[in-house]
Amino acid sequence: MKSNKQKREEIEARRLKKEERLRVQARQDAELRRRRDVENALARGEVSVDTTRLAPSGSYSIPDFIERGTYRPESFVCKDCGIAEVWTPLQQKWWYETARGDVFTKAVRCRACRGKERARKTAARRAHLDGLAKKRPPAS
């Protein structure tokens, strides 16, 4: 005949075993749901994220696209000309993974306005460097 202490220990062991089994099942279900969501997103034309190629951000928060696991089309309005544009998943993948842009940045200018802004900055830089060259005393 078992003592109450032995019975309680057996009951506790069964309870812990059941809790662990439920925890493992919940983890497996969550992973299955995440995989299914990613497969559905890829079928909708979204592009998967390769987190190993992203630039380190040093932040404690995680951007939505990393948590989701895919890039999805994002609409934005150009801050210069006001035209509505769409930042495609492939453009996002290039920006974040190839160019290693900051993961918290978003597109704000259309392609034409980006070219104009780049030309404006180049001209300003050239004018600045020309001004510095004029100020330097001639080398003797």
Secondary structure, 3 states (H helix, E strand, C coil): CCCHHHHHHHHHHHHHHHHHHHHHHHHHHHHHHHHHHHHHHHHCCCEECCHHHCCCCCCCCCCHHHHHCEECCEEEECCCCCCEEEECHHHHHHHHHHCCCCCCCCCCCCHHHHHHHHHHHHHHHHHHHHHHHHHCCCCC
